[in-house]
């Protein structure tokens, strides 16, 4: 910390930064930001609002503990629903929070419904919106997350990007560069922070009453996650994916952390018989430190998760993304990620290459160094100072 930072005085009457989390990926991104804001000199006042979009209390509690995330100051308790219902509920419950606490800005992360809903409330009330993880694009508007990303970026006042190409995306959409700051990837801050405390794969399996001998296979094991509607909501699509995973498991044991949506659909579509429990271990949703340990020890990760594409790149573990596109192209261009879609031959060929030791070798992208949140906190403070001073002057003149 330099002397200038130490001598910085708090901004007069700086309202709290309302930090919004809603679903599991938000927790991993917001935890390092809150730590950095608290450690900044001077500290930035903040209020943590959990919309309750992720409504599994046990899982939420585990994530808060694993990430050392402070308990939310406010929980809106929205729960599940259609996209329209969930977005509307978040907006109606978030508006009184904004009215009461008069924030200096509202900080949102990622691309879930809570991100867009809280941004809409803030911008309609003239409160600055800060979007962390801005500018990512899959160019697939069939993804609800893509709509959330585009709209949130359009109404945000300060946009923090994880990779330099994100600013190009924003420029094409008419967003000026003076609103954008390349800060790096806060998801990687959590990987760096949590790596030392990650649970071993053996301990994770034993905690779920699974024989850890599955991990003793000479070529290791793979980790699987699936949750996107395009992969798990259609019987034939899910059937085909489970069939391919079964073929992979014949030579490489798999540990499948089942999303509740996926488990429900496997049962609903009568597909449980496609899973050989001796070769494909089914686990309930895992905490952050459990998943971190499972991935770190894996030979390969097969997933449709955007966050896991980034985490595997940070861990140096090959990742096969079971999608036709990704909003995180840097994980393909520089990292360990390979897009394989749902093509059986491509998936099996990629696994074979990885098992043979010829898998993709990646490198760590710029600013994926564990300090992105510190850069965000420093920039946010400097960005808020003149805005707060102007607001104070306007208040004095009225």
C-alpha positions as CSV (number, residue, x, y, z in Angstrom):
1,X,0.0,0.0,0.0
2,X,1.5,3.4,-1.0
3,X,1.6,6.5,1.3
4,X,-1.0,8.3,-0.8
5,X,-3.5,5.4,-0.3
6,X,-2.8,5.5,3.5
7,X,-3.5,9.2,3.6
8,X,-6.8,9.0,1.7
9,X,-9.7,10.3,3.6
10,X,-13.2,8.8,3.4
11,X,-15.6,10.5,1.0
12,X,-18.0,12.6,3.0
13,X,-21.3,10.9,3.4
14,X,-20.4,8.1,1.0
15,X,-23.5,5.9,0.8
16,X,-23.0,2.2,1.0
17,X,-22.2,0.1,-2.1
18,X,-25.0,-2.3,-2.3
19,X,-23.5,-5.6,-3.4
20,X,-25.9,-8.1,-4.9
21,X,-25.7,-11.9,-4.9
22,X,-28.4,-14.2,-6.2
23,X,-27.1,-17.6,-7.4
24,X,-24.1,-19.8,-6.7
25,X,-21.7,-18.3,-9.2
26,X,-22.3,-14.8,-7.7
27,X,-20.9,-15.9,-4.3
28,X,-17.5,-16.9,-5.7
29,X,-17.3,-13.5,-7.5
30,X,-18.5,-11.3,-4.7
31,X,-16.5,-12.8,-1.8
32,X,-13.1,-11.4,-2.9
33,X,-14.7,-8.0,-3.8
34,X,-16.2,-7.6,-0.3
35,X,-12.8,-8.5,1.2
36,X,-11.0,-6.0,-1.0
37,X,-13.5,-3.2,-0.2
38,X,-13.1,-3.9,3.5
39,X,-9.3,-3.8,3.2
40,X,-9.2,-0.7,1.1
41,X,-7.8,2.4,2.8
42,X,-10.2,3.9,3.5
43,X,-12.7,1.1,3.6
44,X,-15.7,1.3,1.3
45,X,-19.0,1.1,3.1
46,X,-21.1,-1.8,1.8
47,X,-24.3,-3.7,2.2
48,X,-24.7,-7.3,1.1
49,X,-28.0,-8.2,-0.4
50,X,-28.9,-11.8,-1.2
51,X,-31.9,-12.0,-3.4
52,X,-32.5,-15.6,-2.6
53,X,-32.5,-16.7,-6.2
54,X,-30.4,-19.6,-5.1
55,X,-32.8,-20.9,-2.4
56,X,-31.1,-24.1,-1.1
57,X,-30.3,-23.0,2.4
58,X,-27.9,-25.8,3.2
59,X,-25.9,-25.1,0.0
60,X,-25.9,-21.4,0.5
61,X,-24.7,-21.8,4.1
62,X,-21.9,-24.0,2.9
63,X,-20.8,-21.5,0.2
64,X,-20.8,-18.6,2.6
65,X,-18.6,-20.6,5.0
66,X,-16.2,-21.9,2.3
67,X,-15.7,-18.5,0.8
68,X,-15.6,-16.7,4.2
69,X,-18.3,-14.5,2.8
70,X,-20.1,-12.4,5.5
71,X,-23.7,-13.2,6.1
72,X,-26.0,-11.1,4.0
73,X,-27.3,-7.9,5.6
74,X,-30.6,-8.5,3.7
75,X,-32.1,-11.6,2.2
76,X,-35.0,-11.0,-0.2
77,X,-36.1,-14.6,-0.1
78,X,-37.3,-14.7,-3.8
79,X,-36.8,-18.4,-4.5
80,X,-37.6,-20.1,-7.8
81,X,-40.0,-19.3,-10.6
82,X,-40.1,-18.5,-14.3
83,X,-37.6,-15.9,-15.6
84,X,-40.4,-13.3,-15.6
85,X,-41.7,-14.1,-12.2
86,X,-38.3,-14.3,-10.6
87,X,-37.1,-11.1,-12.2
88,X,-40.2,-9.2,-11.2
89,X,-40.1,-10.5,-7.6
90,X,-36.4,-9.4,-7.2
91,X,-37.3,-6.0,-8.5
92,X,-40.3,-5.5,-6.2
93,X,-38.4,-6.6,-3.1
94,X,-35.2,-4.8,-4.0
95,X,-36.7,-1.4,-4.6
96,X,-37.5,-0.7,-0.9
97,X,-34.0,-1.6,0.0
98,X,-32.7,1.0,-2.3
99,X,-35.1,3.6,-1.0
100,X,-34.1,3.0,2.6
101,X,-30.4,2.7,2.3
102,X,-29.7,5.3,-0.4
103,X,-26.6,3.6,-1.9
104,X,-23.7,5.3,-3.7
105,X,-24.1,2.6,-6.3
106,X,-25.3,-0.9,-6.8
107,X,-22.7,-3.5,-7.7
108,X,-23.8,-6.6,-9.6
109,X,-21.8,-9.6,-10.9
110,X,-22.3,-12.0,-13.7
111,X,-25.4,-12.7,-15.7
112,X,-28.2,-14.2,-13.5
113,X,-31.7,-12.9,-13.3
114,X,-30.9,-11.0,-10.0
115,X,-28.1,-9.2,-11.9
116,X,-30.5,-7.6,-14.4
117,X,-33.4,-7.1,-12.0
118,X,-31.4,-5.1,-9.4
119,X,-29.7,-3.1,-12.2
120,X,-33.1,-2.1,-13.6
121,X,-34.3,-0.9,-10.2
122,X,-31.1,1.1,-9.6
123,X,-30.9,2.8,-13.0
124,X,-34.6,3.8,-12.9
125,X,-33.9,5.5,-9.6
126,X,-30.8,7.3,-10.9
127,X,-28.4,5.2,-8.9
128,X,-25.1,4.2,-10.6
129,X,-24.8,0.6,-11.6
130,X,-21.5,-1.2,-11.5
131,X,-21.3,-4.5,-13.5
132,X,-18.4,-6.8,-12.6
133,X,-17.7,-9.4,-15.3
134,X,-19.0,-7.2,-18.1
135,X,-18.7,-7.6,-21.8
136,X,-18.7,-11.4,-22.1
137,X,-20.7,-12.7,-25.0
138,X,-21.7,-16.1,-26.4
139,X,-23.6,-14.6,-29.3
140,X,-26.4,-17.0,-28.6
141,X,-29.5,-15.1,-27.6
142,X,-31.3,-18.4,-26.9
143,X,-29.4,-18.3,-23.6
144,X,-31.3,-16.3,-21.0
145,X,-27.9,-15.3,-19.5
146,X,-26.9,-13.7,-22.8
147,X,-29.9,-11.4,-22.6
148,X,-29.1,-10.5,-19.0
149,X,-25.5,-9.7,-19.9
150,X,-26.4,-7.5,-22.8
151,X,-29.0,-5.5,-21.0
152,X,-27.0,-5.1,-17.8
153,X,-24.0,-3.8,-19.7
154,X,-26.2,-1.2,-21.5
155,X,-27.5,0.3,-18.3
156,X,-24.3,0.1,-16.3
157,X,-22.2,3.2,-15.4
158,X,-18.9,1.4,-14.6
159,X,-18.1,-1.9,-16.3
160,X,-15.3,-4.2,-15.0
161,X,-14.0,-6.8,-17.6
162,X,-12.2,-10.1,-17.1
163,X,-10.4,-10.1,-20.5
164,X,-9.4,-7.5,-23.0
165,X,-11.6,-8.8,-25.8
166,X,-14.7,-8.0,-23.6
167,X,-14.1,-4.3,-24.2
168,X,-14.2,-4.9,-28.0
169,X,-17.6,-6.5,-27.4
170,X,-18.8,-3.5,-25.5
171,X,-17.5,-1.0,-28.1
172,X,-19.4,-2.8,-30.8
173,X,-22.6,-2.3,-28.7
174,X,-21.9,1.5,-28.4
175,X,-20.5,1.5,-24.8
176,X,-17.6,4.1,-24.6
177,X,-14.3,3.0,-23.3
178,X,-14.3,5.6,-20.5
179,X,-17.0,3.5,-18.7
180,X,-14.9,0.3,-18.9
181,X,-12.0,-0.9,-16.7
182,X,-10.1,-4.1,-17.4
183,X,-9.5,-5.4,-13.9
184,X,-9.1,-9.2,-14.3
185,X,-11.1,-12.1,-13.1
186,X,-12.5,-12.2,-9.6
187,X,-13.5,-15.8,-10.0
188,X,-9.8,-16.6,-10.0
189,X,-9.3,-14.6,-6.8
190,X,-11.5,-17.1,-5.1
191,X,-9.6,-20.1,-6.6
192,X,-6.3,-18.6,-5.4
193,X,-7.9,-17.8,-2.0
194,X,-9.5,-21.3,-1.5
195,X,-6.9,-23.6,-3.1
196,X,-5.0,-24.2,0.2
197,X,-8.3,-25.1,2.0
198,X,-9.8,-27.2,-0.8
199,X,-11.1,-30.6,0.3
200,X,-9.3,-33.7,-1.1
201,X,-11.3,-35.7,-3.5
202,X,-10.9,-38.7,-1.2
203,X,-12.5,-36.9,1.7
204,X,-15.3,-35.6,-0.5
205,X,-16.2,-39.1,-1.7
206,X,-16.0,-40.6,1.8
207,X,-18.3,-37.8,3.1
208,X,-20.9,-39.0,0.6
209,X,-20.3,-42.7,1.5
210,X,-18.6,-43.5,-1.7
211,X,-15.6,-45.8,-1.8
212,X,-12.6,-43.6,-2.7
213,X,-11.0,-46.5,-4.6
214,X,-12.7,-45.0,-7.7
215,X,-9.9,-42.5,-7.5
216,X,-7.2,-45.1,-7.8
217,X,-7.6,-45.8,-11.5
218,X,-4.2,-45.6,-13.2
219,X,-5.4,-42.8,-15.6
220,X,-7.2,-40.9,-12.8
221,X,-10.8,-39.7,-12.9
222,X,-13.0,-37.2,-14.6
223,X,-15.4,-34.7,-13.1
224,X,-18.8,-33.9,-14.7
225,X,-21.4,-31.2,-14.2
226,X,-24.5,-30.5,-16.3
227,X,-27.2,-28.0,-15.6
228,X,-28.0,-25.9,-18.7
229,X,-31.6,-26.3,-19.9
230,X,-30.4,-26.9,-23.5
231,X,-28.6,-30.0,-22.2
232,X,-30.8,-31.4,-19.5
233,X,-34.4,-30.3,-20.2
234,X,-35.0,-32.4,-23.3
235,X,-35.2,-36.2,-22.9
236,X,-33.3,-37.2,-26.1
237,X,-30.6,-34.7,-25.6
238,X,-30.0,-35.8,-22.0
239,X,-30.2,-39.4,-23.0
240,X,-27.5,-38.9,-25.7
241,X,-25.2,-37.1,-23.3
242,X,-25.6,-39.7,-20.6
243,X,-24.8,-42.3,-23.2
244,X,-21.6,-40.6,-24.2
245,X,-20.6,-40.1,-20.6
246,X,-21.2,-43.8,-20.1
247,X,-18.8,-44.6,-22.9
248,X,-16.2,-42.2,-21.3
249,X,-16.7,-43.9,-17.9
250,X,-15.9,-47.3,-19.4
251,X,-12.3,-46.3,-19.5
252,X,-12.1,-43.3,-17.2
253,X,-14.2,-43.3,-14.0
254,X,-16.4,-40.2,-13.6
255,X,-17.5,-38.2,-10.6
256,X,-20.8,-36.5,-11.5
257,X,-21.9,-33.7,-9.2
258,X,-25.6,-33.6,-10.0
259,X,-27.4,-30.3,-10.2
260,X,-31.0,-30.6,-8.7
261,X,-32.4,-29.8,-12.1
262,X,-30.4,-32.6,-13.8
263,X,-31.2,-35.2,-11.1
264,X,-34.9,-34.4,-11.4
265,X,-34.9,-34.7,-15.1
266,X,-33.0,-38.0,-15.1
267,X,-35.7,-39.4,-12.8
268,X,-38.5,-37.8,-14.8
269,X,-37.3,-39.1,-18.1
270,X,-36.5,-42.6,-16.8
271,X,-32.8,-42.4,-17.6
272,X,-31.3,-43.7,-14.4
273,X,-30.6,-47.0,-16.0
274,X,-28.0,-45.4,-18.3
275,X,-25.8,-44.7,-15.3
276,X,-23.4,-47.5,-14.1
277,X,-22.7,-46.6,-10.5
278,X,-19.5,-48.6,-10.5
279,X,-18.1,-46.3,-13.2
280,X,-20.0,-43.1,-12.7
281,X,-20.2,-41.8,-9.1
282,X,-23.2,-39.6,-8.5
283,X,-22.8,-36.9,-5.9
284,X,-25.2,-34.3,-4.5
285,X,-24.4,-30.6,-5.2
286,X,-21.0,-29.9,-3.6
287,X,-19.6,-27.0,-1.7
288,X,-17.1,-24.7,-3.2
289,X,-14.1,-26.3,-1.5
290,X,-15.2,-29.8,-2.4
291,X,-15.6,-28.9,-6.1
292,X,-12.3,-27.1,-6.1
293,X,-10.5,-30.3,-4.7
294,X,-12.3,-32.6,-7.2
295,X,-11.4,-30.4,-10.1
296,X,-7.8,-29.9,-9.0
297,X,-7.2,-33.6,-8.9
298,X,-9.1,-34.5,-12.1
299,X,-7.7,-35.8,-15.4
300,X,-10.4,-33.9,-17.2
301,X,-13.6,-31.9,-16.4
302,X,-16.6,-32.3,-18.7
303,X,-19.1,-29.4,-18.1
304,X,-21.5,-26.9,-19.5
305,X,-20.7,-24.3,-16.7
306,X,-19.1,-21.0,-17.6
307,X,-17.4,-20.7,-14.2
308,X,-15.8,-24.1,-14.4
309,X,-14.3,-23.2,-17.8
310,X,-12.5,-20.4,-15.9
311,X,-11.6,-22.4,-12.8
312,X,-10.1,-25.3,-14.8
313,X,-7.9,-22.9,-16.8
314,X,-6.7,-21.4,-13.5
315,X,-6.0,-24.9,-12.2
316,X,-4.3,-26.1,-15.4
317,X,-6.8,-29.0,-15.8
318,X,-8.2,-29.9,-19.3
319,X,-11.8,-28.9,-19.7
320,X,-14.3,-30.2,-22.3
321,X,-17.3,-27.8,-22.6
322,X,-20.4,-29.6,-23.7
323,X,-21.8,-26.6,-25.6
324,X,-21.5,-25.2,-29.1
325,X,-20.4,-21.8,-27.9
326,X,-18.9,-20.0,-24.9
327,X,-19.1,-16.5,-23.5
328,X,-15.5,-17.1,-22.2
329,X,-13.5,-17.5,-25.4
330,X,-10.3,-16.7,-23.6
331,X,-10.5,-20.1,-21.9
332,X,-10.3,-21.7,-25.4
333,X,-7.8,-19.3,-26.9
334,X,-5.4,-19.2,-24.0
335,X,-6.6,-21.7,-21.4
336,X,-7.3,-25.4,-21.1
337,X,-10.8,-25.4,-22.5
338,X,-12.1,-27.1,-25.6
339,X,-15.6,-26.7,-27.1
340,X,-16.9,-30.2,-28.0
341,X,-20.7,-29.6,-28.1
342,X,-22.7,-32.8,-27.9
343,X,-20.8,-34.6,-30.7
344,X,-20.1,-38.2,-29.5
345,X,-17.1,-38.7,-31.7
346,X,-15.5,-35.3,-30.8
347,X,-16.1,-35.9,-27.1
348,X,-14.6,-39.4,-27.1
349,X,-11.7,-38.4,-29.2
350,X,-10.9,-35.4,-27.0
351,X,-11.0,-37.6,-23.8
352,X,-8.7,-40.1,-25.5
353,X,-6.2,-37.4,-26.4
354,X,-6.2,-36.1,-22.8
355,X,-5.9,-39.6,-21.3
356,X,-2.9,-40.2,-23.6
357,X,-1.2,-37.1,-22.3
358,X,-1.8,-35.1,-25.5
359,X,-4.4,-32.8,-24.0
360,X,-4.5,-29.1,-24.5
361,X,-1.9,-27.1,-22.5
362,X,-3.0,-23.6,-21.6
363,X,-1.6,-20.6,-19.9
364,X,-3.0,-18.2,-17.3
365,X,-4.6,-15.1,-19.0
366,X,-3.6,-11.6,-18.1
367,X,-4.8,-10.4,-14.7
368,X,-6.0,-13.8,-13.6
369,X,-3.6,-13.4,-10.7
370,X,-5.7,-13.4,-7.6
371,X,-5.8,-9.6,-7.3
372,X,-8.6,-8.5,-9.5
373,X,-10.9,-7.5,-6.6
374,X,-8.2,-5.2,-5.2
375,X,-8.0,-3.4,-8.6
376,X,-11.8,-3.1,-8.6
377,X,-11.9,-1.7,-5.1
378,X,-9.2,0.9,-5.8
379,X,-10.8,2.0,-9.1
380,X,-14.3,2.1,-7.6
381,X,-13.2,4.4,-4.8
382,X,-11.6,6.8,-7.2
383,X,-14.6,6.6,-9.5
384,X,-17.1,7.3,-6.6
385,X,-15.3,10.3,-5.1
386,X,-16.2,12.9,-7.6
387,X,-19.7,11.5,-7.9
388,X,-20.3,11.7,-4.2
389,X,-18.8,15.2,-4.0
390,X,-21.2,16.3,-6.7
391,X,-24.1,14.7,-4.9
392,X,-23.2,16.4,-1.7
393,X,-22.9,19.8,-3.4
394,X,-26.3,19.4,-5.0
395,X,-27.8,18.4,-1.7
396,X,-26.3,21.6,0.0
397,X,-27.8,23.8,-2.7
398,X,-31.3,22.4,-2.4
